[in-house]
Amino acid sequence: MQGVLKKGAKAAGTIAILKNPFSWIIAGILLLLTSLFGFALFISISLGGENQLESGKSGEGAEGTAQVSSEVIRYEPLIRKYAEQNGVGEYVGLILAMIQQESGGRELDVMQSSESIGLPPGAITDPEYSIQVGVKHFAEVMKQAKGDVNLALQSYNCVTRS
């Protein structure tokens, strides 16, 4: 009998809460705040994803800025020469950034291109020859990647020729 009374009291308490207008106001405010938070989260994720896509473009037309050292900049005329010879003249800036990443312009094999012709790392001891080989290799991986710059950059250090 007491179990029935407890259940009845609990049900009466629930009904009393539901009849109380203050409970409905609090529930409405909580629902409104939850909805606003969800909407704000949705918008921030949506806008954040769009900005991320814009800053990380892939394929042709990927552009950006990179600061390269004076040790790298001094090779720009050679890079331009070999880039134009290999049909990748529009990527001179990207190749400068690659050299900055590969050696900072402080090693003789500035493009770390020895491996692309089957030699051990750092075997090329002439910066111009390194650029000649490296730019040619970059042009080849760009062709294999069908112009997808990101794929070509990933492939630059992975593809070797015999």
KOLDRENKOL-708160 format. One line per 4 residues: number of its first residue (from 1); their letters; for each residue y, x, z of N, C-alpha, C, O. Coordinates in steps of 0.2 Angstrom, whole numbers, padded with zeros to 4 digits, always signed. Layout:
NUM	A	Y/X/Z/Y/X/Z/Y/X/Z/Y/X/Z  ... $
// end
This chain:
1	MQGV	-0006/+0004/+0000/+0000/+0000/+0000/+0006/+0004/+0000/+0011/+0003/-0003  +0006/+0010/+0004/+0012/+0014/+0004/+0013/+0017/-0003/+0019/+0019/-0005  +0008/+0019/-0007/+0008/+0022/-0013/+0012/+0017/-0018/+0016/+0019/-0022  +0011/+0011/-0017/+0014/+0006/-0021/+0021/+0005/-0019/+0025/+0005/-0024 $
5	LKKG	+0022/+0005/-0013/+0029/+0005/-0011/+0034/+0011/-0013/+0039/+0010/-0015  +0030/+0017/-0013/+0034/+0023/-0015/+0036/+0023/-0023/+0041/+0024/-0025  +0031/+0020/-0026/+0032/+0019/-0034/+0037/+0014/-0035/+0041/+0015/-0039  +0037/+0009/-0031/+0042/+0004/-0032/+0049/+0006/-0030/+0054/+0005/-0033 $
9	AKAA	+0049/+0010/-0025/+0056/+0013/-0023/+0058/+0018/-0028/+0064/+0018/-0029  +0054/+0022/-0031/+0056/+0027/-0036/+0058/+0023/-0042/+0063/+0025/-0045  +0055/+0018/-0044/+0057/+0014/-0050/+0064/+0011/-0048/+0068/+0010/-0053  +0065/+0008/-0042/+0071/+0005/-0040/+0077/+0010/-0040/+0082/+0009/-0043 $
13	GTIA	+0075/+0016/-0038/+0080/+0022/-0038/+0082/+0024/-0045/+0088/+0025/-0047  +0077/+0024/-0050/+0078/+0025/-0057/+0083/+0020/-0060/+0088/+0021/-0064  +0081/+0014/-0058/+0085/+0008/-0061/+0092/+0008/-0058/+0097/+0007/-0062  +0093/+0010/-0052/+0100/+0011/-0049/+0104/+0016/-0052/+0110/+0015/-0054 $
17	ILKN	+0100/+0022/-0054/+0104/+0027/-0058/+0106/+0025/-0065/+0112/+0026/-0067  +0102/+0021/-0068/+0103/+0019/-0075/+0109/+0014/-0075/+0113/+0013/-0079  +0109/+0010/-0069/+0115/+0005/-0069/+0121/+0008/-0067/+0126/+0005/-0068  +0121/+0014/-0064/+0127/+0017/-0062/+0131/+0020/-0068/+0129/+0024/-0071 $
21	PFSW	+0137/+0017/-0069/+0141/+0020/-0075/+0143/+0027/-0075/+0144/+0030/-0080  +0144/+0030/-0069/+0145/+0037/-0068/+0139/+0041/-0071/+0141/+0046/-0074  +0133/+0039/-0070/+0127/+0043/-0073/+0128/+0043/-0080/+0127/+0048/-0084  +0130/+0037/-0083/+0130/+0037/-0091/+0136/+0041/-0093/+0135/+0044/-0098 $
25	IIAG	+0141/+0042/-0089/+0147/+0046/-0091/+0145/+0053/-0091/+0146/+0057/-0096  +0141/+0055/-0086/+0139/+0062/-0086/+0134/+0064/-0091/+0134/+0069/-0094  +0129/+0059/-0092/+0124/+0060/-0098/+0128/+0060/-0104/+0126/+0065/-0109  +0133/+0056/-0106/+0137/+0057/-0112/+0140/+0063/-0113/+0140/+0066/-0118 $
29	ILLL	+0144/+0066/-0107/+0147/+0072/-0108/+0142/+0078/-0109/+0144/+0082/-0113  +0136/+0078/-0106/+0131/+0083/-0107/+0129/+0083/-0114/+0128/+0088/-0117  +0128/+0077/-0117/+0126/+0076/-0124/+0131/+0078/-0128/+0129/+0082/-0133  +0137/+0077/-0127/+0143/+0079/-0131/+0143/+0087/-0131/+0144/+0090/-0136 $
33	LTSL	+0143/+0090/-0125/+0143/+0097/-0125/+0138/+0101/-0128/+0139/+0106/-0132  +0132/+0098/-0127/+0126/+0101/-0131/+0127/+0100/-0138/+0125/+0105/-0142  +0129/+0095/-0141/+0130/+0094/-0148/+0135/+0099/-0151/+0134/+0102/-0156  +0141/+0099/-0147/+0146/+0104/-0149/+0144/+0111/-0149/+0145/+0115/-0154 $
37	FGFA	+0140/+0113/-0144/+0137/+0120/-0144/+0132/+0121/-0150/+0133/+0126/-0153  +0128/+0116/-0151/+0123/+0117/-0157/+0127/+0117/-0163/+0125/+0121/-0168  +0132/+0113/-0164/+0136/+0114/-0170/+0140/+0120/-0171/+0140/+0123/-0176  +0143/+0123/-0165/+0146/+0129/-0166/+0141/+0135/-0167/+0143/+0140/-0171 $
41	LFIS	+0135/+0135/-0164/+0130/+0140/-0166/+0128/+0139/-0173/+0127/+0145/-0176  +0127/+0134/-0176/+0125/+0133/-0183/+0131/+0136/-0187/+0129/+0139/-0192  +0137/+0134/-0186/+0143/+0137/-0190/+0143/+0145/-0189/+0144/+0148/-0194  +0142/+0147/-0183/+0143/+0155/-0183/+0137/+0158/-0186/+0138/+0163/-0189 $
45	ISLG	+0131/+0155/-0186/+0125/+0158/-0189/+0126/+0158/-0197/+0125/+0163/-0201  +0129/+0152/-0199/+0130/+0151/-0206/+0135/+0156/-0209/+0134/+0160/-0214  +0141/+0157/-0205/+0146/+0161/-0208/+0144/+0168/-0207/+0146/+0173/-0211  +0141/+0170/-0201/+0138/+0177/-0200/+0134/+0179/-0206/+0134/+0185/-0208 $
49	GENQ	+0129/+0175/-0208/+0124/+0176/-0213/+0128/+0178/-0220/+0126/+0182/-0224  +0133/+0174/-0221/+0137/+0175/-0227/+0141/+0181/-0228/+0141/+0185/-0233  +0144/+0183/-0222/+0147/+0189/-0222/+0142/+0195/-0222/+0144/+0200/-0225  +0137/+0194/-0219/+0132/+0200/-0220/+0129/+0201/-0227/+0128/+0206/-0229 $
53	LESG	+0129/+0195/-0231/+0127/+0196/-0238/+0132/+0199/-0242/+0131/+0203/-0246  +0138/+0197/-0240/+0144/+0200/-0244/+0144/+0208/-0243/+0146/+0212/-0247  +0143/+0210/-0237/+0144/+0217/-0235/+0138/+0221/-0237/+0138/+0227/-0238  +0132/+0218/-0238/+0126/+0222/-0240/+0124/+0220/-0247/+0118/+0218/-0248 $
57	KSGE	+0128/+0219/-0252/+0126/+0217/-0259/+0120/+0222/-0261/+0120/+0228/-0260  +0116/+0219/-0265/+0111/+0223/-0268/+0111/+0222/-0276/+0115/+0218/-0278  +0108/+0227/-0279/+0108/+0227/-0286/+0114/+0229/-0289/+0118/+0233/-0286  +0115/+0227/-0295/+0121/+0230/-0298/+0127/+0227/-0295/+0128/+0222/-0293 $
61	GAEG	+0133/+0232/-0295/+0139/+0230/-0292/+0139/+0231/-0285/+0144/+0229/-0282  +0134/+0234/-0282/+0135/+0236/-0275/+0140/+0241/-0274/+0140/+0247/-0277  +0145/+0239/-0270/+0151/+0244/-0269/+0152/+0245/-0262/+0150/+0241/-0257  +0155/+0250/-0260/+0157/+0251/-0253/+0161/+0258/-0253/+0163/+0260/-0258 $
65	TAQV	+0163/+0260/-0247/+0166/+0266/-0246/+0163/+0270/-0241/+0159/+0268/-0237  +0163/+0277/-0243/+0160/+0282/-0239/+0165/+0288/-0238/+0168/+0289/-0243  +0165/+0291/-0232/+0169/+0297/-0232/+0164/+0303/-0233/+0159/+0303/-0229  +0166/+0307/-0238/+0162/+0313/-0239/+0166/+0319/-0237/+0172/+0319/-0238 $
69	SSEV	+0163/+0324/-0235/+0166/+0330/-0233/+0169/+0334/-0239/+0167/+0333/-0245  +0173/+0339/-0238/+0176/+0343/-0243/+0170/+0347/-0246/+0171/+0349/-0252  +0165/+0349/-0242/+0160/+0353/-0245/+0156/+0349/-0251/+0153/+0352/-0255  +0156/+0342/-0250/+0153/+0338/-0255/+0158/+0336/-0261/+0156/+0337/-0267 $
73	IRYE	+0164/+0335/-0259/+0169/+0333/-0264/+0170/+0339/-0270/+0171/+0338/-0275  +0169/+0345/-0268/+0169/+0351/-0272/+0164/+0350/-0278/+0165/+0353/-0283  +0159/+0346/-0277/+0154/+0346/-0282/+0155/+0340/-0287/+0151/+0339/-0292  +0161/+0336/-0286/+0162/+0330/-0290/+0162/+0332/-0298/+0159/+0328/-0302 $
77	PLIR	+0165/+0337/-0300/+0165/+0338/-0307/+0158/+0339/-0310/+0157/+0337/-0316  +0154/+0343/-0307/+0147/+0344/-0309/+0143/+0337/-0309/+0139/+0336/-0313  +0144/+0333/-0304/+0141/+0327/-0303/+0143/+0322/-0309/+0139/+0319/-0312  +0149/+0322/-0310/+0152/+0318/-0316/+0149/+0320/-0322/+0147/+0316/-0326 $
81	KYAE	+0149/+0327/-0323/+0146/+0330/-0330/+0139/+0327/-0331/+0137/+0325/-0336  +0134/+0328/-0326/+0127/+0327/-0326/+0126/+0319/-0326/+0121/+0316/-0329  +0130/+0315/-0322/+0130/+0308/-0322/+0131/+0305/-0329/+0127/+0301/-0331  +0136/+0308/-0332/+0138/+0305/-0339/+0132/+0307/-0344/+0131/+0303/-0348 $
85	QNGV	+0130/+0313/-0343/+0124/+0315/-0348/+0118/+0311/-0347/+0114/+0309/-0352  +0117/+0308/-0341/+0111/+0304/-0339/+0112/+0297/-0339/+0108/+0293/-0337  +0118/+0295/-0341/+0120/+0287/-0342/+0121/+0284/-0335/+0120/+0278/-0335  +0123/+0288/-0330/+0124/+0284/-0323/+0131/+0287/-0321/+0132/+0287/-0315 $
89	GEYV	+0136/+0287/-0326/+0142/+0289/-0324/+0146/+0285/-0319/+0150/+0287/-0316  +0144/+0278/-0319/+0148/+0274/-0314/+0145/+0275/-0307/+0148/+0272/-0303  +0140/+0279/-0306/+0138/+0280/-0299/+0140/+0287/-0296/+0136/+0289/-0292  +0145/+0290/-0299/+0147/+0296/-0296/+0149/+0296/-0289/+0146/+0300/-0285 $
93	GLIL	+0152/+0291/-0287/+0154/+0290/-0279/+0147/+0289/-0275/+0147/+0292/-0270  +0143/+0285/-0278/+0136/+0284/-0274/+0133/+0291/-0274/+0130/+0292/-0269  +0133/+0295/-0279/+0129/+0301/-0279/+0133/+0306/-0274/+0129/+0310/-0271  +0139/+0306/-0274/+0143/+0310/-0269/+0140/+0308/-0262/+0139/+0312/-0257 $
97	AMIQ	+0140/+0301/-0260/+0137/+0299/-0254/+0130/+0301/-0253/+0128/+0303/-0247  +0126/+0301/-0258/+0119/+0304/-0257/+0119/+0311/-0255/+0115/+0313/-0251  +0123/+0315/-0258/+0124/+0322/-0256/+0126/+0323/-0249/+0123/+0327/-0245  +0131/+0319/-0247/+0133/+0319/-0240/+0127/+0317/-0236/+0126/+0321/-0230 $
101	QESG	+0123/+0313/-0237/+0117/+0311/-0233/+0112/+0316/-0233/+0109/+0318/-0228  +0111/+0319/-0239/+0105/+0323/-0240/+0106/+0330/-0237/+0102/+0333/-0234  +0112/+0333/-0238/+0113/+0340/-0236/+0120/+0341/-0233/+0122/+0346/-0230  +0125/+0336/-0234/+0132/+0337/-0232/+0135/+0342/-0236/+0141/+0344/-0234 $
105	GREL	+0132/+0344/-0241/+0135/+0349/-0246/+0135/+0356/-0243/+0138/+0361/-0246  +0131/+0357/-0238/+0130/+0364/-0234/+0124/+0368/-0236/+0123/+0373/-0234  +0120/+0365/-0240/+0114/+0368/-0242/+0114/+0370/-0249/+0117/+0366/-0253  +0110/+0375/-0252/+0110/+0376/-0259/+0107/+0371/-0263/+0109/+0369/-0269 $
109	DVMQ	+0102/+0368/-0260/+0099/+0362/-0264/+0102/+0356/-0261/+0100/+0352/-0257  +0108/+0355/-0264/+0113/+0350/-0261/+0110/+0343/-0262/+0112/+0339/-0257  +0106/+0341/-0267/+0103/+0335/-0268/+0096/+0334/-0265/+0093/+0329/-0266  +0094/+0340/-0262/+0087/+0340/-0260/+0082/+0337/-0265/+0078/+0333/-0264 $
113	SSES	+0083/+0340/-0271/+0080/+0338/-0277/+0074/+0342/-0279/+0070/+0341/-0284  +0072/+0347/-0275/+0066/+0352/-0277/+0060/+0348/-0277/+0056/+0349/-0282  +0059/+0343/-0273/+0053/+0339/-0272/+0052/+0335/-0279/+0046/+0333/-0281  +0057/+0333/-0282/+0057/+0328/-0287/+0054/+0332/-0294/+0052/+0329/-0298 $
117	IGLP	+0054/+0339/-0293/+0051/+0342/-0299/+0045/+0346/-0296/+0042/+0351/-0300  +0042/+0344/-0291/+0036/+0347/-0288/+0036/+0353/-0284/+0031/+0356/-0283  +0042/+0355/-0282/+0043/+0361/-0279/+0044/+0359/-0271/+0045/+0354/-0269  +0043/+0364/-0267/+0043/+0363/-0260/+0051/+0362/-0258/+0055/+0363/-0262 $
121	PGAI	+0052/+0358/-0252/+0059/+0357/-0250/+0063/+0363/-0250/+0061/+0368/-0247  +0069/+0362/-0253/+0074/+0368/-0252/+0072/+0374/-0257/+0076/+0379/-0256  +0068/+0373/-0262/+0066/+0378/-0266/+0072/+0380/-0271/+0072/+0385/-0274  +0075/+0375/-0273/+0081/+0376/-0278/+0087/+0380/-0274/+0089/+0377/-0269 $
125	TDPE	+0089/+0385/-0277/+0094/+0389/-0273/+0101/+0389/-0277/+0105/+0393/-0275  +0101/+0385/-0282/+0108/+0385/-0286/+0110/+0377/-0286/+0107/+0373/-0288  +0116/+0376/-0282/+0119/+0370/-0282/+0119/+0366/-0288/+0118/+0360/-0288  +0121/+0369/-0293/+0122/+0366/-0300/+0115/+0363/-0302/+0115/+0358/-0305 $
129	YSIQ	+0110/+0367/-0302/+0104/+0365/-0304/+0101/+0360/-0300/+0098/+0355/-0302  +0102/+0360/-0293/+0100/+0354/-0289/+0104/+0348/-0291/+0100/+0343/-0291  +0110/+0348/-0293/+0114/+0342/-0295/+0111/+0340/-0302/+0110/+0334/-0303  +0110/+0345/-0306/+0107/+0343/-0313/+0100/+0339/-0312/+0099/+0334/-0315 $
133	VGVK	+0096/+0342/-0308/+0089/+0339/-0307/+0090/+0332/-0303/+0086/+0328/-0305  +0094/+0332/-0298/+0095/+0327/-0293/+0098/+0321/-0297/+0095/+0315/-0296  +0103/+0322/-0301/+0106/+0316/-0305/+0101/+0314/-0310/+0101/+0308/-0311  +0097/+0318/-0313/+0092/+0316/-0318/+0087/+0312/-0315/+0085/+0306/-0317 $
137	HFAE	+0085/+0314/-0309/+0080/+0310/-0305/+0083/+0303/-0303/+0079/+0298/-0303  +0089/+0303/-0301/+0092/+0297/-0299/+0092/+0292/-0305/+0091/+0286/-0304  +0094/+0295/-0311/+0095/+0291/-0317/+0088/+0288/-0318/+0087/+0282/-0320  +0082/+0292/-0317/+0076/+0289/-0319/+0074/+0284/-0314/+0071/+0279/-0316 $
141	VMKQ	+0075/+0285/-0307/+0073/+0279/-0303/+0077/+0273/-0304/+0075/+0268/-0302  +0084/+0274/-0306/+0088/+0268/-0307/+0085/+0264/-0313/+0085/+0258/-0313  +0082/+0268/-0318/+0079/+0265/-0324/+0073/+0261/-0322/+0072/+0255/-0324  +0069/+0264/-0318/+0063/+0261/-0315/+0064/+0255/-0311/+0060/+0250/-0311 $
145	AKGD	+0070/+0255/-0307/+0072/+0250/-0303/+0076/+0244/-0306/+0078/+0240/-0303  +0076/+0245/-0313/+0080/+0240/-0317/+0087/+0239/-0315/+0089/+0233/-0315  +0090/+0244/-0312/+0097/+0244/-0310/+0098/+0242/-0303/+0104/+0241/-0301  +0093/+0240/-0299/+0094/+0238/-0292/+0095/+0245/-0288/+0091/+0249/-0287 $
149	VNLA	+0101/+0245/-0286/+0104/+0251/-0283/+0100/+0253/-0276/+0098/+0258/-0275  +0099/+0247/-0272/+0096/+0248/-0266/+0088/+0251/-0267/+0086/+0255/-0263  +0085/+0248/-0272/+0078/+0250/-0273/+0078/+0258/-0276/+0074/+0261/-0274  +0083/+0259/-0280/+0084/+0266/-0283/+0085/+0271/-0277/+0082/+0276/-0277 $
153	LQSY	+0089/+0269/-0272/+0091/+0274/-0267/+0085/+0275/-0262/+0083/+0280/-0260  +0081/+0269/-0261/+0075/+0270/-0257/+0070/+0274/-0261/+0066/+0278/-0258  +0069/+0274/-0268/+0065/+0277/-0272/+0066/+0285/-0273/+0062/+0289/-0274  +0073/+0286/-0272/+0075/+0293/-0273/+0071/+0298/-0270/+0069/+0303/-0273 $
157	NCVT	+0069/+0297/-0263/+0065/+0302/-0259/+0058/+0301/-0260/+0054/+0305/-0257  +0056/+0295/-0263/+0049/+0294/-0263/+0045/+0295/-0269/+0039/+0297/-0269  +0048/+0295/-0275/+0045/+0296/-0281/+0045/+0304/-0283/+0051/+0307/-0283  +0040/+0307/-0285/+0039/+0313/-0287/+0036/+0314/-0294/+0032/+0310/-0295 $
161	RS	+0038/+0319/-0298/+0035/+0320/-0304/+0031/+0326/-0304/+0032/+0330/-0300  +0026/+0326/-0308/+0022/+0332/-0309/+0024/+0337/-0314/+0021/+0342/-0315 $
// end
